Amino acid sequence: MVKIISSSAKKICDQINFSEMTYKNNGIIIRFKDQGSVQRYDYRSSRAQREAFRRNASVLFDCFWKYINKTGGSGLYIASSEDAPCRVNRFDILYSVSKSDRVILTDSKKITRRAFMKALRYELHPVFVIENGDLAIMPTDHLDMFIASKDGAYPEELNPLLETVEW
């Protein structure tokens, strides 16, 4: 299911103050423990570096997806707090996210993964918000995720490569 809604990240997310980029309630960061060895995305990377990035990105997305599924929500809003620095193909459903005052509501893992990976490559600045608005997640190109939640529910199980840091 995919619905395009006329709204904005500010309107659907009760957990983040977008003018100050602060959390209204509980905030954490999930990141790799050994930040120095994490391969970030660079379009000029070698093949080996791109493979390392894909492995890191998959670990982070798997953590994200498990966490989203544990919330029990049926849908996930994908919005952007600012314009994408790179153009998104206008035939891609994520094109709507790069337009101001547009939001996607979806339960598709494929679309969610594409938006997540674009964030890690600095091609999109999405905010993922569960349907009831109690949880917001912002992945970054530093291969981490900022999480704001109403009740402070944090992931219980993490990949051994990852750690949780209070914000």
C-alpha positions, 0 to 999 in steps of 0.5 A: 500500500502506498498513499501520497498525502499533502502534509509535511514532516512537521505536521505528522511528527509530534516527537521532533521540534523541527525549528530547533531540531530537538526532541520533545520527548525521549531520544537516542542514537543507534550507531556502529560501535567502531565509528572509525572502521565504518565505510560511508558512502562516496560515489568515488569509492572503490568496489571493495569500499562500496561493498563494505558500505552495502554491508554496513547499510544492511546491518543498520536497515535490518535493525531499523526494520525489526524496530519498526515491526516491534512497534506493531504499526500497520503503516509508516509515514515517510516525509522529508524535513528539507529538500533532497540535495540530489534529484530523485527520478520523477517516476520514483514514488520517493519523488513525492517525498522530495517535494515540500508538503508531501508525505508517503504512507506505506507498509512496503518494505521495498519503498521504505528500504529505498528511502532509507538507503537514499538517506545513507547516501545523502540523496534524501533527508527522510523522517520515518514516523509510525502511523500513530506518531509516537516514534520518529526515526531519521537515518543519516549519511554517517550510518546512524539513526536518530530516534525520538519516541514518546514513551522511550521504547528502545530496541531490545536486540541490537546487532553486536556491531551497533550501540545505543547512545542516549541523546 
